[in-house]
Amino acid sequence: MLYNELESRIQSIISRGIEEGKIHGACVSISRHQEELLHCAYGLADREQNISMETNAIFRAFSMTKPVTAVVTMMLWEQGLLDLCDPVWWYIPTFRNKQVEQEGKLVPAQREILIQDLLNMTSGIPYPDCWNASQKKMAAFYDEIQCRQHTDKPVDTQEFALRVGSDIPLMFQPGEKWFYGASADVLGAVLEKAADMPLDVLYRELIFEPLNMCDTDFYIPEEKRSRLAQLYIHDEKTRKLRIEPDPHLGMTDYHGKPAFFSGGAGLVTTLHDYVQFANMLVGKGLHAESGRRLLSENTWRYLTTPQLNSAQKATVDWQQLTGYSYSNLMRILEDPQKMMTNVPTGEFGWDGWTGPYFYVSPKDETVLVYLIQVCNGSNSDIVRRLRAVASGI
């Protein structure tokens, strides 16, 4: 496919999404064999201020932070600083002898939570919600995090993990099910202990500096703040996009270095930066542009191999994960026919609540990165159309 034809197809998809009111703007990159085929910005970064989207716009990555956390975990594993079979309580003592919520009662956990449980979302640790006691307690804790942000005693990464260990019962026995929760945030605290350094420094040394990801961090310096894209959400009453104010899930307004470095949702990034990370992954740990190898091929293979057993996979009930398994904080495609996709088996990646999405396809060495700032926007038909075009090159 010629570049002009590829550009025309992507332009058509994004323009349609803008016209239908699903997004106001987007950045899209498609690479093949770590060579850039398309790298474009469309529409507006801020509708109210009439600010055009630029390719250097900064986006809240939210859960697209998780694959970065997984890669750092693999790197520390290669260095011998941790083992995936290690019990979490070796690093966060309050996780020893956890309690499990079961039919309204608390019962002892049948085994300890392992680091691999955190990576596979099989730990039983919830996100805040209102359906059971564990989720309600987590919601109350996140409210406390928010209230303490601007005091002289904000909740930091270690306190977060210690309090989850001491105060929040598990939703189920470790390893029993898959359930999406705050596992990656606890894992961030484990990584700090294993490496003996703050999470932001660790990520910068292991990932951001080697890959020249100069705009990716847990906050935005003052001179770059004007580049932060506005965050929107669909208003059910008006059926239009409205501004969704920061913050969420213990995040700040990104104006200063936070106390809590969220390994599950804390990063901000740009199209250029996340493409570098994704290209390293399609290169099986080798980043062609810099010549840097971050992971061995053996470790990369482990990172990208499905790990859920049949009982765990049966609880992966998200429609957008039809045909997928999960491991190491990423989806992994097992059955393209079930997903009704032309992307080949073995594709992996993730997305974020604020809309960003990426996939890496090792079989044809294709990378798609799609950055928007519309809550839940990564579940739209726009993503499916972009996937089809990228895989049809």
N, C-alpha and C positions, 0 to 999 in steps of 0.2 A: 504494500500500500504506500502510495506517495505521501510525503509530508502534508501537502495541501489537502489531500483527501482526508487524511486523519484529522487535521485541524478543523476541516469543515464539519466532520461528523461530531466531534466533541463540541464545537461551537453550537451546533444545532441542538444537542442534548441540553447543554447548560442554558441556552437562550430559552428553550421551552420551559425549563424549570423556573426560570426567572419570570416568564410571562404567566405561568400558572400560579405564581406566588409561593412556591415551595422554598425558594432561596432568593436572596438579593444579589449574591455574588459568590464566586468560587475561584480557587486555584487548582489546576490539574497538571499532573506530570505523568507521562508514560515513558518508560525506558525499556530497552531490549538489550540484553548482553551488557548491561551497565552503560549503555550509550543512550543519551537523551534523544527521544523522538519528538516529544512535545513538552513544553513548559510554559504555561499560559495562565493569565488572570482574566477574569470575566466579571462584568457587572460592578456592584458597589460593595465596599467594605463597611460602609455606614450610610444607610439610606437617609437618615434624618439630617446628617451633615453633608450629604451629597459627595462623599469621599469615594473615589474610584478604588476598586480592588487592584492591588499591585502584587507582583510575584514575591515581594519581600514583606508582605503583610504577616503579622504575628497572630497565631491562633492558639487558643486554649486546647491543648492536646487531650486533656482528661484521660480516658482509658487507653489512648494510644501511648501513654506513659508505660503501661504494663509490659509490652514487648521489650522496651529498654531495660526495665527491671529484670526481666527474664535473662536477657543477654549478659547483664552484669553478674547475675547469679552464676551463669555458666562460666564466666571468666574467673570468678573467685573459686569455683569448683576446680577448674584447670590448674589454678595456682595452689591448690591444696589447703585453702583457707577455710573451706567448709565442705561438707559432704551432704548430698541430697537425702541421705538416710538419717541425718542428724535430727534428733528431737528438737522442736522449736524452743523448749524450755532450757536447753543448754545455753541459749543466747538471751532469751527473755524468761527469767525464772518464774514469773507468775503463770506461765502456761503449763507448769507441772500439775498433774492430776486434775485436769479440767473437768467441769461438770457439763452435762448434756441435758437440754430441755426435752422431756419425753412425756407426752400426755399430761402436761400441766405440772409435772414433777421434775426435780433435778436428780439425775442418776450419774454415777461415775463414768467417765470415758473408758472404753474398753482397751484403748491403747493411746499412746501419746501422738500428738500431731507432729508430722515430719515436715521438713522443708519442702519435699516433693508434694505434700498435700497443699501447701500454700501455692505452689506453682500450678497445680491442677484444679484449684478451686474445689477441692474435696475435703477441706478442713472443717467445715461446719460453721465458720465465722461469717456472720451476715453483714450486709449493708444496713443502714437505718431504714426502717419501714414500720408498718403498724399491724402486721398479721400475727405476730406471736411475741412472747415475752423477750426473746433474744433480740429481735429487731427493734422492739420498743426501747429496750435498754440502750441499744446502740444509737437510736435516734436521740435519746436524752443526752448521751455522751457527746454526740456531734453538736447538739445545741450548746453544751458547755464549752466545747472547743471554739465555737463561734463567739460566744460571750467573752471569752478570755483573750481573744486575739489582740485586742488593743489595750491590754493591761500589762503590768510588769511581770506577769507570770503566765505567758501563753503556753498552751500544750505543745510540747515538741515531739519529735519522732519517737524518742524512747518512751516518754510518758504515754503517748498514744498506745504503743504496743503493750506496755506494762498494764495499763488500765483495761485494755481489751482482754488481756490474760486474766486479770483478777476479777473483773466486774461483769463480763458478758458471757453467759453460758452458750455453749455450742448448740446449733439447731439440730444436729444429728451426730451420730458416732463418726469419728474420723475415718474417711475412706468409704463411707457408706453410700454417699451420693455426690453429684455435682451440683453446686449452688453458687451463683455469682455473688461475691461479697468482698469484704475488706482484707482478704488474704494478702494481696500485694502490698498493702500499707504496712502490715505486720512484717512482711518479708523485707521491706525497706529498712526497718529497725534491725532485723537480723543481719543484713548486709553491713550496716554501720558497725555492729559489734564484731563481725568477722574480719572486716578490713581495718577496724580501729580508726575510722575517719568519718566525718559527716557525709551524708548521702550526696549532697550537691557537689562536694569536692571529688568524691569517688566517681560519680558519673562523668564529671568534667575530665578527669584524668584518664578514665578507661574508654569513654565513648566520644564525648563532644570534641575534645582537642584532637585526637587522632583522625577523626572524620571531618574536621573543619566545620563543625556545627556551631558556628559562632553566635547564633541567635537563639539557641535552645538553653533553657535554664528553668529554675523554679520561680523566677520573678523577672520583671522587665526593667532595665535601667531607665532613668528619666529621659535620656536622649532618644530612646526607642519607643516610648509609650504611645506616641501618635500613630504608630503602625499597628496597634492592636485592633483587630477587626471587632465590630460590634456584635454582641451575642443576642440572638433572637429565639423566640419560641412561638409555636402556632397557638393562637388564641382560639379556643373552641367556640366561643360565642361569635366572634367576628369572622372566623375562618381566615384570618390574615396573620401575618407575622407581627409580633410586638417585641419590644426590648425585654430581655430577661436579665435582670441585674445580677451582678456578682454579689457575694460569692456562694459556693455550694460545696458540700462534702468536706468542710474544713479548709477550703481554699481561701485565699485572701483576694484583694483586688490587684495583686501582682505588682504593686508599686514599691515593695521592699522585700528583702530577703525574709521568708517566713521562718517561724520556729519549727513548724511541722512540714517536713519534706515528704510529700505523699508519693510513695512508690507506685500507687495505683492510679493517680489522677493529677499529679502536681505540675507537670511540665507545660511550658509554652514553647512553640516551635514555628518554623517557617517551611514553605514548600522545599526550598533548597536543602535545608537541614534534614528534614525527614527523608527526602530522597536519598541522601547519603547513607543514612542508616539502613533504609530498605535495600539499597544497592549492595551494601555489605552483606546483607542476608541472602540476596539472590546469588552473590558470589561465594556462598558457602563459607562465610567468615572472612573472605578476602575482599577488601575495598580496592577496586582497580585504580581509581583516580589517584589515591595516595600511596598505593602499594602496601598498605598496612593490613596485616592479618590480625583480626581480633579474636577469632575462634578457630580451632582446628576443625577439619572436616568431620572428624569423629564426634566432636562435641556438637557441631552444627547438626549432624544427623540425629543425635539424641534430642536436641532442641525441637526439631521439626517432625518428630515421629509421634503419631497418636498414642496416647497412653491410657485412656479411660477403658475400664472393663465394661462388660455388657450392662451390669446393674447401674453403674455410674452414667453411662451414655444414655440409658433410658430416661434419665432425669434432665437431659439437655433438651428442654421443651420450647426453646425460642424458635419461632418460625424462620427467622433469618439464618438459623444454624441447621436447617434441614440438610441432611447429607454430610454433615460435619462431625468430627470428633473434636477433642480439645486436649491440649497439654501445654505446659510451660507458658501460661498466660496468653495463648493464641488459639484461634480456631484452625483446624486442619481438614482439608477437603478429602473425604473418602469416597463419595458417590456423587459425581457430577449430574447423573440422571435425576436423582432425587432432588437436587438443588435446581435442576433445569438450567444448567449453565454450560457454556462452551469452554470454561476455564478447566484445565486438566487436573486430574487427581494429584494431590500433594500440595496444592495451593494453600498458603497460610497467611495470617495477618490478623488484624483486629481493627476496631473503630472506637469512637468515643461518644459520650452522651452529648457533647456539644457539636457533633456532626462530622468530625474528621474520620477518614477511612483509608485503609491501604491494603493491598494484597501483593504477595510475592509468589510467583509461579516458577518453581525450579525447573520444570520440564522444558519450558520454552524461554526461561530466563527473562520473564516479563515482570515489570513492577508498575503498579498503578498507585498513585497517591492523589487523593481528592480531599481538599481542605475547605470546609465551610464552617460557619458558626450559627447553626440552627439546631436547637436541642432535638435529639432523636432523628435528625436529618439523614443519618447514615443508613436508616432503614427504608429510604425512599426508593422509588423506581429509578431515579437518576443513577443510583449506584449500580443497579443491574444493567442498565443501558451502557454505562461506562465500561463495566466489566466485559460486556459482549464485544464492544468495539476494540478494547485493548487486546483481548484474546484473539480477535480476528485479523490482527495485523499480519 
